[in-house]
Amino acid sequence: MITIDMDGETAIVTGAAQGIGRGIASRLGEAGANVVLADIQRDEVTETADELAADGATTEAVACDVTDPDDVEAMVEAAEESFGSVEILVNNAGGAGGQAIQELEHDAWEDALELNLTGTYNCTRAVIPGMLERGEGRIVNISSMAGRNVSVNGGIHYTAAKWGVIGFTKHAARDLAPDVRVNAVCPGGTLTPMLEENITEEWHEEYASRVPLGRLGRVEDQANSVLFLASELSAYMTGTVLEVDGGGQLSEGRN
C-alpha cells in the first residue's frame, strides 16, 4: 500500500474555513503536514483549525484577505515563524456570483478577477523566495471545470478568472522549474456542505445523471487530488491540470 508521509513539511491552504479548502487542509494534516489554514473569515477559520487539531493535525489559523498583498505577506511570515519554512501552497480561495454578462457590473468583474486570479498571484509570489532559496516547493492552484469550458452556476467573470488560473499555472510552472512544481486541479460539481444545504434533490439527481460516473464530486475527491499533486508521487509533473469531475466534460460540455 502506498502511503504519503508529509511529516515535517508545512502547507498553507487559503480559503480553508469550509468546503473544499477545509477538506484539503484536513487531508494534508492527516498526511502529517503542518497546516496553516488561511481565510478572510477569522472566527470560522480559527474554529476549523481547532477542530482539525482536535483530530490530531498540527494547525495554525491565520486571517488573510488574499487580495491584500500585505495580508498575504503576513500570512507567509506567520507560517515561517511557526514552522520554519513553507513547502506547499494551495491556492484555494475563490468564488463569484452567477450574473450573465448583460447584468454584470464592472465592480463585480474586477472583484472576481482580484479574488480568483490576483489572489493566486499574490500568494504564489509571497512563497516563491523561500521555495527558490531551498530549491524545492509545490504549488497547487484550484481552478474549476469552468476554466476548461464555461460555468453552469457561476458567471462570465468566474469563468474568465478560472481560465486565467490555468494560464497562470502553466506559465509559473515554466518560470519556476525545476525547483518549484506548479499544478492545478479543476473540480467539477462538488457536494460541499453549503451546496448540499442549497440544492433540491431533483437538481442533484439531474446533475448527477449527466456525469459519466453517476454522481457529483465529494470534498474528499478534490482533497485527494491536491494531496497527490503536493506529494512526491507527482514528482515528474508540473504545469499539469487535473480535471476532477467524474468525466463530466464528456457530457455535452457540462461543468
ZADO-1210 file (C-alpha; in nm, 4 decimals, padded with zeros to 6 digits):
<atoms>
<atom x="00.0000" y="00.0000" z="00.0000" code="MET" pos="1"/>
<atom x="00.1315" y="00.3440" z="-00.0970" code="ILE" pos="2"/>
<atom x="00.1354" y="00.5943" z="00.1867" code="THR" pos="3"/>
<atom x="00.2102" y="00.9653" z="00.1718" code="ILE" pos="4"/>
<atom x="00.4219" y="01.0994" z="00.4557" code="ASP" pos="5"/>
<atom x="00.4461" y="01.4776" z="00.4834" code="MET" pos="6"/>
<atom x="00.5844" y="01.4817" z="00.8345" code="ASP" pos="7"/>
<atom x="00.7897" y="01.7976" z="00.8892" code="GLY" pos="8"/>
<atom x="00.6521" y="01.9792" z="00.5861" code="GLU" pos="9"/>
<atom x="00.4330" y="02.2869" z="00.6074" code="THR" pos="10"/>
<atom x="00.1378" y="02.3677" z="00.3852" code="ALA" pos="11"/>
<atom x="-00.0631" y="02.6866" z="00.3519" code="ILE" pos="12"/>
<atom x="-00.4219" y="02.6411" z="00.2360" code="VAL" pos="13"/>
<atom x="-00.6210" y="02.9525" z="00.1503" code="THR" pos="14"/>
<atom x="-00.9983" y="02.9643" z="00.1726" code="GLY" pos="15"/>
<atom x="-00.9666" y="02.6895" z="00.4328" code="ALA" pos="16"/>
<atom x="-01.2534" y="02.7703" z="00.6694" code="ALA" pos="17"/>
<atom x="-01.5034" y="02.5441" z="00.4969" code="GLN" pos="18"/>
<atom x="-01.5867" y="02.3316" z="00.1951" code="GLY" pos="19"/>
<atom x="-01.3120" y="02.2093" z="-00.0359" code="ILE" pos="20"/>
<atom x="-01.0481" y="02.4194" z="00.1424" code="GLY" pos="21"/>
<atom x="-01.1281" y="02.2585" z="00.4754" code="ARG" pos="22"/>
<atom x="-01.1165" y="01.9157" z="00.3137" code="GLY" pos="23"/>
<atom x="-00.7751" y="01.9872" z="00.1634" code="ILE" pos="24"/>
<atom x="-00.6383" y="02.1119" z="00.4954" code="ALA" pos="25"/>
<atom x="-00.7725" y="01.8045" z="00.6718" code="SER" pos="26"/>
<atom x="-00.6204" y="01.5655" z="00.4181" code="ARG" pos="27"/>
<atom x="-00.2784" y="01.7316" z="00.4312" code="LEU" pos="28"/>
<atom x="-00.2912" y="01.7240" z="00.8106" code="GLY" pos="29"/>
<atom x="-00.3742" y="01.3534" z="00.8059" code="GLU" pos="30"/>
<atom x="-00.0632" y="01.3006" z="00.5916" code="ALA" pos="31"/>
<atom x="00.1472" y="01.4637" z="00.8651" code="GLY" pos="32"/>
<atom x="00.1934" y="01.8162" z="00.7315" code="ALA" pos="33"/>
<atom x="00.1807" y="02.1242" z="00.9499" code="ASN" pos="34"/>
<atom x="-00.1185" y="02.3089" z="00.8052" code="VAL" pos="35"/>
<atom x="-00.1672" y="02.6840" z="00.8080" code="VAL" pos="36"/>
<atom x="-00.5349" y="02.7492" z="00.7412" code="LEU" pos="37"/>
<atom x="-00.5935" y="03.0944" z="00.5946" code="ALA" pos="38"/>
<atom x="-00.9281" y="03.2598" z="00.5333" code="ASP" pos="39"/>
<atom x="-01.0839" y="03.6041" z="00.5391" code="ILE" pos="40"/>
<atom x="-01.3364" y="03.4674" z="00.7937" code="GLN" pos="41"/>
<atom x="-01.1310" y="03.4929" z="01.1132" code="ARG" pos="42"/>
<atom x="-01.3686" y="03.3194" z="01.3552" code="ASP" pos="43"/>
<atom x="-01.4634" y="03.0424" z="01.1141" code="GLU" pos="44"/>
<atom x="-01.1051" y="02.9558" z="01.0165" code="VAL" pos="45"/>
<atom x="-00.9980" y="02.9525" z="01.3812" code="THR" pos="46"/>
<atom x="-01.2802" y="02.7135" z="01.4639" code="GLU" pos="47"/>
<atom x="-01.1887" y="02.4877" z="01.1721" code="THR" pos="48"/>
<atom x="-00.8212" y="02.4817" z="01.2693" code="ALA" pos="49"/>
<atom x="-00.9137" y="02.3920" z="01.6268" code="ASP" pos="50"/>
<atom x="-01.1377" y="02.1091" z="01.5058" code="GLU" pos="51"/>
<atom x="-00.8649" y="01.9631" z="01.2857" code="LEU" pos="52"/>
<atom x="-00.6161" y="01.9946" z="01.5699" code="ALA" pos="53"/>
<atom x="-00.8538" y="01.8034" z="01.7958" code="ALA" pos="54"/>
<atom x="-00.8376" y="01.5222" z="01.5395" code="ASP" pos="55"/>
<atom x="-00.4590" y="01.5149" z="01.5642" code="GLY" pos="56"/>
<atom x="-00.3410" y="01.7604" z="01.2983" code="ALA" pos="57"/>
<atom x="-00.0837" y="02.0316" z="01.3643" code="THR" pos="58"/>
<atom x="-00.2555" y="02.3529" z="01.2595" code="THR" pos="59"/>
<atom x="-00.2462" y="02.7278" z="01.2780" code="GLU" pos="60"/>
<atom x="-00.5205" y="02.9693" z="01.1754" code="ALA" pos="61"/>
<atom x="-00.4448" y="03.2980" z="01.0009" code="VAL" pos="62"/>
<atom x="-00.6957" y="03.5634" z="00.8986" code="ALA" pos="63"/>
<atom x="-00.5989" y="03.6675" z="00.5463" code="CYS" pos="64"/>
<atom x="-00.7530" y="03.8535" z="00.2554" code="ASP" pos="65"/>
<atom x="-00.5675" y="03.7100" z="-00.0451" code="VAL" pos="66"/>
<atom x="-00.6388" y="04.0250" z="-00.2462" code="THR" pos="67"/>
<atom x="-00.4299" y="04.2291" z="00.0014" code="ASP" pos="68"/>
<atom x="-00.0542" y="04.1805" z="-00.0557" code="PRO" pos="69"/>
<atom x="00.0248" y="04.2968" z="00.2975" code="ASP" pos="70"/>
<atom x="-00.2122" y="04.0368" z="00.4433" code="ASP" pos="71"/>
<atom x="-00.0545" y="03.7692" z="00.2267" code="VAL" pos="72"/>
<atom x="00.2994" y="03.8612" z="00.3316" code="GLU" pos="73"/>
<atom x="00.1909" y="03.8476" z="00.6961" code="ALA" pos="74"/>
<atom x="00.0353" y="03.5038" z="00.6366" code="MET" pos="75"/>
<atom x="00.3591" y="03.3639" z="00.4971" code="VAL" pos="76"/>
<atom x="00.5637" y="03.5252" z="00.7735" code="GLU" pos="77"/>
<atom x="00.3351" y="03.3686" z="01.0355" code="ALA" pos="78"/>
<atom x="00.3785" y="03.0264" z="00.8759" code="ALA" pos="79"/>
<atom x="00.7564" y="03.0622" z="00.8674" code="GLU" pos="80"/>
<atom x="00.7722" y="03.1874" z="01.2249" code="GLU" pos="81"/>
<atom x="00.5664" y="02.8926" z="01.3485" code="SER" pos="82"/>
<atom x="00.7118" y="02.6121" z="01.1384" code="PHE" pos="83"/>
<atom x="01.0344" y="02.7396" z="00.9811" code="GLY" pos="84"/>
<atom x="00.9503" y="02.7111" z="00.6118" code="SER" pos="85"/>
<atom x="00.6657" y="02.6620" z="00.3661" code="VAL" pos="86"/>
<atom x="00.6950" y="02.3641" z="00.1333" code="GLU" pos="87"/>
<atom x="00.3398" y="02.3594" z="-00.0054" code="ILE" pos="88"/>
<atom x="00.0929" y="02.6289" z="-00.1081" code="LEU" pos="89"/>
<atom x="-00.2653" y="02.5515" z="-00.2069" code="VAL" pos="90"/>
<atom x="-00.4369" y="02.8490" z="-00.3688" code="ASN" pos="91"/>
<atom x="-00.7985" y="02.7575" z="-00.2976" code="ASN" pos="92"/>
<atom x="-00.9611" y="03.0909" z="-00.2095" code="ALA" pos="93"/>
<atom x="-01.2074" y="03.1967" z="-00.4779" code="GLY" pos="94"/>
<atom x="-01.5656" y="03.2351" z="-00.5883" code="GLY" pos="95"/>
<atom x="-01.8049" y="03.4692" z="-00.7682" code="ALA" pos="96"/>
<atom x="-02.1723" y="03.5143" z="-00.8419" code="GLY" pos="97"/>
<atom x="-02.3745" y="03.3908" z="-01.1364" code="GLY" pos="98"/>
<atom x="-02.4575" y="03.7051" z="-01.3325" code="GLN" pos="99"/>
<atom x="-02.4767" y="03.6953" z="-01.7121" code="ALA" pos="100"/>
<atom x="-02.2580" y="03.9481" z="-01.8938" code="ILE" pos="101"/>
<atom x="-02.5522" y="04.1755" z="-01.9739" code="GLN" pos="102"/>
<atom x="-02.6220" y="04.2043" z="-01.5996" code="GLU" pos="103"/>
<atom x="-02.2643" y="04.2157" z="-01.4759" code="LEU" pos="104"/>
<atom x="-02.1429" y="04.5371" z="-01.3166" code="GLU" pos="105"/>
<atom x="-01.7817" y="04.6466" z="-01.3582" code="HIS" pos="106"/>
<atom x="-01.7087" y="04.6184" z="-00.9852" code="ASP" pos="107"/>
<atom x="-01.8246" y="04.2553" z="-00.9786" code="ALA" pos="108"/>
<atom x="-01.5973" y="04.1768" z="-01.2745" code="TRP" pos="109"/>
<atom x="-01.2989" y="04.3377" z="-01.1014" code="GLU" pos="110"/>
<atom x="-01.3751" y="04.1640" z="-00.7712" code="ASP" pos="111"/>
<atom x="-01.3866" y="03.8188" z="-00.9335" code="ALA" pos="112"/>
<atom x="-01.0544" y="03.8654" z="-01.1095" code="LEU" pos="113"/>
<atom x="-00.8986" y="04.0106" z="-00.7956" code="GLU" pos="114"/>
<atom x="-01.0076" y="03.7221" z="-00.5737" code="LEU" pos="115"/>
<atom x="-00.9582" y="03.4262" z="-00.8050" code="ASN" pos="116"/>
<atom x="-00.6627" y="03.5327" z="-01.0177" code="LEU" pos="117"/>
<atom x="-00.4776" y="03.8150" z="-00.8461" code="THR" pos="118"/>
<atom x="-00.5166" y="03.6360" z="-00.5122" code="GLY" pos="119"/>
<atom x="-00.3444" y="03.3331" z="-00.6653" code="THR" pos="120"/>
<atom x="-00.0648" y="03.5568" z="-00.7910" code="TYR" pos="121"/>
<atom x="-00.0253" y="03.7337" z="-00.4545" code="ASN" pos="122"/>
<atom x="00.0085" y="03.4111" z="-00.2575" code="CYS" pos="123"/>
<atom x="00.2363" y="03.2464" z="-00.5120" code="THR" pos="124"/>
<atom x="00.4611" y="03.5493" z="-00.5283" code="ARG" pos="125"/>
<atom x="00.4921" y="03.5546" z="-00.1492" code="ALA" pos="126"/>
<atom x="00.6136" y="03.1950" z="-00.1123" code="VAL" pos="127"/>
<atom x="00.8486" y="03.1921" z="-00.4118" code="ILE" pos="128"/>
<atom x="01.1572" y="03.3443" z="-00.2426" code="PRO" pos="129"/>
<atom x="01.1693" y="03.0820" z="00.0309" code="GLY" pos="130"/>
<atom x="01.0973" y="02.7935" z="-00.2043" code="MET" pos="131"/>
<atom x="01.3630" y="02.9006" z="-00.4534" code="LEU" pos="132"/>
<atom x="01.6174" y="02.9555" z="-00.1765" code="GLU" pos="133"/>
<atom x="01.5618" y="02.5991" z="-00.0539" code="ARG" pos="134"/>
<atom x="01.5449" y="02.4640" z="-00.4088" code="GLY" pos="135"/>
<atom x="01.2105" y="02.2897" z="-00.3554" code="GLU" pos="136"/>
<atom x="00.8426" y="02.3689" z="-00.3371" code="GLY" pos="137"/>
<atom x="00.4996" y="02.2645" z="-00.4584" code="ARG" pos="138"/>
<atom x="00.2104" y="02.4909" z="-00.5510" code="ILE" pos="139"/>
<atom x="-00.1381" y="02.3642" z="-00.6301" code="VAL" pos="140"/>
<atom x="-00.3900" y="02.6090" z="-00.7747" code="ASN" pos="141"/>
<atom x="-00.7608" y="02.5347" z="-00.7552" code="ILE" pos="142"/>
<atom x="-00.9205" y="02.6343" z="-01.0840" code="SER" pos="143"/>
<atom x="-01.2547" y="02.4866" z="-01.1951" code="SER" pos="144"/>
<atom x="-01.4063" y="02.2979" z="-01.4844" code="MET" pos="145"/>
<atom x="-01.5347" y="02.6460" z="-01.5670" code="ALA" pos="146"/>
<atom x="-01.1730" y="02.7070" z="-01.6648" code="GLY" pos="147"/>
<atom x="-01.1987" y="02.4286" z="-01.9213" code="ARG" pos="148"/>
<atom x="-01.5301" y="02.5276" z="-02.0751" code="ASN" pos="149"/>
<atom x="-01.7862" y="02.7605" z="-01.9118" code="VAL" pos="150"/>
<atom x="-01.9509" y="02.7665" z="-01.5723" code="SER" pos="151"/>
<atom x="-02.3077" y="02.6473" z="-01.5220" code="VAL" pos="152"/>
<atom x="-02.3581" y="02.8141" z="-01.1838" code="ASN" pos="153"/>
<atom x="-02.1023" y="03.0954" z="-01.1936" code="GLY" pos="154"/>
<atom x="-02.0965" y="03.3983" z="-01.4195" code="GLY" pos="155"/>
<atom x="-01.8709" y="03.5026" z="-01.7045" code="ILE" pos="156"/>
<atom x="-01.6362" y="03.6759" z="-01.4578" code="HIS" pos="157"/>
<atom x="-01.5841" y="03.3448" z="-01.2743" code="TYR" pos="158"/>
<atom x="-01.5225" y="03.1564" z="-01.5989" code="THR" pos="159"/>
<atom x="-01.2694" y="03.4161" z="-01.7168" code="ALA" pos="160"/>
<atom x="-01.0856" y="03.4149" z="-01.3849" code="ALA" pos="161"/>
<atom x="-01.0621" y="03.0352" z="-01.3701" code="LYS" pos="162"/>
<atom x="-00.9295" y="03.0172" z="-01.7261" code="TRP" pos="163"/>
<atom x="-00.6740" y="03.2717" z="-01.6076" code="GLY" pos="164"/>
<atom x="-00.5706" y="03.0484" z="-01.3183" code="VAL" pos="165"/>
<atom x="-00.4881" y="02.7699" z="-01.5653" code="ILE" pos="166"/>
<atom x="-00.2793" y="03.0021" z="-01.7804" code="GLY" pos="167"/>
<atom x="-00.1057" y="03.1320" z="-01.4689" code="PHE" pos="168"/>
<atom x="-00.0329" y="02.7748" z="-01.3584" code="THR" pos="169"/>
<atom x="00.1270" y="02.6736" z="-01.6849" code="LYS" pos="170"/>
<atom x="00.3400" y="02.9857" z="-01.7145" code="HIS" pos="171"/>
<atom x="00.4507" y="02.9777" z="-01.3495" code="ALA" pos="172"/>
<atom x="00.5444" y="02.6109" z="-01.3908" code="ALA" pos="173"/>
<atom x="00.7817" y="02.7075" z="-01.6701" code="ARG" pos="174"/>
<atom x="00.9244" y="03.0077" z="-01.4845" code="ASP" pos="175"/>
<atom x="00.9882" y="02.8199" z="-01.1591" code="LEU" pos="176"/>
<atom x="01.1138" y="02.4860" z="-01.2923" code="ALA" pos="177"/>
<atom x="01.2954" y="02.2792" z="-01.1896" code="PRO" pos="178"/>
<atom x="01.2876" y="02.3864" z="-00.8256" code="ASP" pos="179"/>
<atom x="00.9176" y="02.4560" z="-00.7760" code="VAL" pos="180"/>
<atom x="00.6407" y="02.2453" z="-00.9254" code="ARG" pos="181"/>
<atom x="00.3141" y="02.4234" z="-01.0071" code="VAL" pos="182"/>
<atom x="-00.0001" y="02.2278" z="-01.0936" code="ASN" pos="183"/>
<atom x="-00.3752" y="02.2835" z="-01.0896" code="ALA" pos="184"/>
<atom x="-00.6947" y="02.0979" z="-01.0061" code="VAL" pos="185"/>
<atom x="-01.0227" y="02.1658" z="-01.1869" code="CYS" pos="186"/>
<atom x="-01.3112" y="02.0460" z="-00.9693" code="PRO" pos="187"/>
<atom x="-01.6420" y="01.9685" z="-01.1290" code="GLY" pos="188"/>
<atom x="-01.9664" y="01.9949" z="-00.9334" code="GLY" pos="189"/>
<atom x="-01.8772" y="01.9048" z="-00.5755" code="THR" pos="190"/>
<atom x="-02.1074" y="01.8395" z="-00.2813" code="LEU" pos="191"/>
<atom x="-01.9754" y="02.0773" z="-00.0209" code="THR" pos="192"/>
<atom x="-02.1894" y="02.1162" z="00.2927" code="PRO" pos="193"/>
<atom x="-02.3004" y="02.4604" z="00.1727" code="MET" pos="194"/>
<atom x="-02.4087" y="02.3254" z="-00.1650" code="LEU" pos="195"/>
<atom x="-02.5999" y="02.0404" z="-00.0048" code="GLU" pos="196"/>
<atom x="-02.7957" y="02.2925" z="00.2022" code="GLU" pos="197"/>
<atom x="-02.8966" y="02.4923" z="-00.1038" code="ASN" pos="198"/>
<atom x="-02.9939" y="02.2384" z="-00.3696" code="ILE" pos="199"/>
<atom x="-03.3003" y="02.0271" z="-00.4190" code="THR" pos="200"/>
<atom x="-03.2929" y="01.6510" z="-00.4566" code="GLU" pos="201"/>
<atom x="-03.4243" y="01.6966" z="-00.8106" code="GLU" pos="202"/>
<atom x="-03.1329" y="01.9255" z="-00.9022" code="TRP" pos="203"/>
<atom x="-02.8880" y="01.6790" z="-00.7520" code="HIS" pos="204"/>
<atom x="-03.0297" y="01.3849" z="-00.9448" code="GLU" pos="205"/>
<atom x="-03.0482" y="01.5774" z="-01.2713" code="GLU" pos="206"/>
<atom x="-02.6872" y="01.6951" z="-01.2464" code="TYR" pos="207"/>
<atom x="-02.5581" y="01.3521" z="-01.1444" code="ALA" pos="208"/>
<atom x="-02.7389" y="01.1917" z="-01.4370" code="SER" pos="209"/>
<atom x="-02.5188" y="01.3908" z="-01.6764" code="ARG" pos="210"/>
<atom x="-02.1917" y="01.2762" z="-01.5173" code="VAL" pos="211"/>
<atom x="-02.0494" y="00.9515" z="-01.6589" code="PRO" pos="212"/>
<atom x="-01.9533" y="00.8274" z="-01.3101" code="LEU" pos="213"/>
<atom x="-02.3098" y="00.8938" z="-01.1966" code="GLY" pos="214"/>
<atom x="-02.2592" y="01.1315" z="-00.9060" code="ARG" pos="215"/>
<atom x="-02.1340" y="01.4715" z="-00.8045" code="LEU" pos="216"/>
<atom x="-01.7882" y="01.5014" z="-00.6600" code="GLY" pos="217"/>
<atom x="-01.7201" y="01.4833" z="-00.2895" code="ARG" pos="218"/>
<atom x="-01.4871" y="01.7107" z="-00.0966" code="VAL" pos="219"/>
<atom x="-01.2507" y="01.4183" z="-00.0418" code="GLU" pos="220"/>
<atom x="-01.2242" y="01.3631" z="-00.4195" code="ASP" pos="221"/>
<atom x="-01.0790" y="01.7104" z="-00.4590" code="GLN" pos="222"/>
<atom x="-00.8660" y="01.6864" z="-00.1435" code="ALA" pos="223"/>
<atom x="-00.7087" y="01.3574" z="-00.2550" code="ASN" pos="224"/>
<atom x="-00.6160" y="01.5106" z="-00.5901" code="SER" pos="225"/>
<atom x="-00.4445" y="01.8018" z="-00.4171" code="VAL" pos="226"/>
<atom x="-00.2635" y="01.5631" z="-00.1846" code="LEU" pos="227"/>
<atom x="-00.1298" y="01.3740" z="-00.4873" code="PHE" pos="228"/>
<atom x="-00.0023" y="01.6904" z="-00.6561" code="LEU" pos="229"/>
<atom x="00.1501" y="01.8154" z="-00.3319" code="ALA" pos="230"/>
<atom x="00.3354" y="01.4883" z="-00.2734" code="SER" pos="231"/>
<atom x="00.6351" y="01.3165" z="-00.4254" code="GLU" pos="232"/>
<atom x="00.4004" y="01.0787" z="-00.6081" code="LEU" pos="233"/>
<atom x="00.3685" y="01.3558" z="-00.8679" code="SER" pos="234"/>
<atom x="00.7416" y="01.4374" z="-00.8753" code="ALA" pos="235"/>
<atom x="00.7547" y="01.4364" z="-01.2565" code="TYR" pos="236"/>
<atom x="00.4530" y="01.6619" z="-01.3028" code="MET" pos="237"/>
<atom x="00.4476" y="02.0375" z="-01.3419" code="THR" pos="238"/>
<atom x="00.2141" y="02.2588" z="-01.5411" code="GLY" pos="239"/>
<atom x="-00.0417" y="01.9782" z="-01.5247" code="THR" pos="240"/>
<atom x="-00.4161" y="02.0400" z="-01.4917" code="VAL" pos="241"/>
<atom x="-00.6164" y="01.7595" z="-01.3303" code="LEU" pos="242"/>
<atom x="-00.9836" y="01.7500" z="-01.4224" code="GLU" pos="243"/>
<atom x="-01.1659" y="01.6000" z="-01.1227" code="VAL" pos="244"/>
<atom x="-01.5238" y="01.5949" z="-01.2416" code="ASP" pos="245"/>
<atom x="-01.6322" y="01.2325" z="-01.2836" code="GLY" pos="246"/>
<atom x="-01.5929" y="01.2604" z="-01.6594" code="GLY" pos="247"/>
<atom x="-01.8422" y="01.5446" z="-01.6733" code="GLY" pos="248"/>
<atom x="-01.6557" y="01.7125" z="-01.9594" code="GLN" pos="249"/>
<atom x="-01.7573" y="01.4134" z="-02.1721" code="LEU" pos="250"/>
<atom x="-02.1252" y="01.5004" z="-02.1323" code="SER" pos="251"/>
<atom x="-02.2205" y="01.7892" z="-02.3592" code="GLU" pos="252"/>
<atom x="-01.9523" y="02.0133" z="-02.2090" code="GLY" pos="253"/>
<atom x="-02.1386" y="02.0395" z="-01.8783" code="ARG" pos="254"/>
<atom x="-01.9226" y="02.1689" z="-01.5885" code="ASN" pos="255"/>
</atoms>
